[in-house]
Amino acid sequence: MKEMALIEQVLKATSVLVREKYSERASVSVTSKSEANDLLTEVDLAVQEYIVEQISLLFPDDLIAAEEGDFANIPSDPDCRCWVIDPIDGTQNFVRGLFPAFGISVALAVGGTAVAGGVALPIPRDIFLAERGAGAFRSGGGFSEAAGRGRRLTVTQTAEVGLSRIEIDFSGRRERGETLRRAGKVVTTAGQIRCNCATVVALCSIASGDMEAFVHVALNPWDYAAGQLIVEEAGGRATRLDGSPLRLFDHGRGVLITNGHIHQEVISLLE
Amino acid sequence: MKEMALIEQVLKATSVLVREKYSERASVSVTSKSEANDLLTEVDLAVQEYIVEQISLLFPDDLIAAEEGDFANIPSDPDCRCWVIDPIDGTQNFVRGLFPAFGISVALAVGGTAVAGGVALPIPRDIFLAERGAGAFRSGGGFSEAAGRGRRLTVTQTAEVGLSRIEIDFSGRRERGETLRRAGKVVTTAGQIRCNCATVVALCSIASGDMEAFVHVALNPWDYAAGQLIVEEAGGRATRLDGSPLRLFDHGRGVLITNGHIHQEVISLLE
């Protein structure tokens, strides 16, 4: 599939750029967007610009929705072909922190559903790729495993929330009260709680068997387009918080993505 | 100081062991302790055994308090010399996860206060060292910076909770309800929330200017002995949740460690 090859190529190329910039991140220029904690760097912009350019060369008629600038719009035609890009998800963690938990996300959606997608985690040199109906695969090493192209990903078989690691995303300050109220029982019931505030990292973790669930009360499509597909192709499940279908462009808000086995139990714990 | 040299030596030696074991972690044997999510590996035991052995050779009369096995006792003599060890803090993150957020912690306490301490983060090859009254220093690289021995650490000058990154530790399942109740206002007020469930990583992050505060409602002394000293020597502040002094062996529970500038505001937000 020509689209998959393009996704892999842009993820590899932008990972090199992001690694270079990360090694000198003290000198990267940072600005705030909607509020002081919503950050944008020159690196987000450079990555997005490169990916948009490459897509436009090969697929000039496709739409593009991306996190930054003029591209941050949700297409109104539900049947369109639309590329969905987050140049850096986890920009806060790019800017500061001892561990580089951030990634680059690119997906192609047709009719409001991702059909091809990939996530790169530049510092551990991980790339996760999935095509609808053809499985999810990880190439690149991570910090602990030998590199090896094409390991197929599968979610865990864990079937109890009390034995599960769950990411509760507290990133948006405006939604924190709502998150506490709706996900409070998940917090007290889960085996382990994490909050890294990088959706793509959590979703790749579910696909690779390193986590069981991800809960977010208000998420933009570029944050989960590729990650949702990767988890689904690894055997997991993705819905809105009430269990209804998770679409990309329906202006819904909450997102629940799990290994599938604990999905219903998490829904029953959400308020 | 002979004790500082010993701390640095054991951290370096055990970091090598932990890196080796991490690269083959799928085959590391894991057991549960008090509950299914409280994990112990052969690596925790090997690291603790090595550190205890090295301390006993040089300082045979000193007491030792450490996380695992028979050493998990708090000394009753408040004036004793006691080494306080956590062989791996963040064992859950050693066992699984895409990012290696765990560390080794060693401190010497005299009269219930750490006077020398160090933390190693084995995968990024970071070592943080502090001696009471002499500052905190980082050698080793991390993922983004050039290695360079002896960079002095200082906390951030951030003076508002709303602009701060704060780790709320939800690790202990039994204390999650209490954590939600007491720290709920901190969650809704903070600039950014994180929960990595590795105390030493959070405390080194505060000392290095990558985070502003850490809140835990029930913590054992081996989790914070070295980290508290490193933050204080980097200019930060450590107390119980009510602002009273944070001692190692007084059987107190809650811990608040910050950059100092937001300390009072966090206390005012805690219930």
Interface residues (C-beta under 8 A of the other chain):
Chain A: Y22 S23 E24 R25 A26 A36 N37 Q92 R96 G97 L98 F99 P100 A101 L121 I123 P124 D126 G142 F143 S144 E145 G162 L163 R165 I168 F170 S171 R173 R176 G177 L180 G184 V187 T188 A190 G191 Q192 I193 R194 C195 N196 C197 V201 C204 S205 S208 G209 D210 M211
Chain B: Y22 S23 R25 A26 A36 N37 Q92 R96 G97 L98 F99 P100 A101 L121 I123 P124 D126 G142 F143 S144 E145 G162 L163 R165 I168 F170 S171 R173 R176 G177 L180 G184 V187 T188 A190 G191 Q192 I193 R194 C195 N196 C197 V201 C204 S205 S208 G209 D210 M211
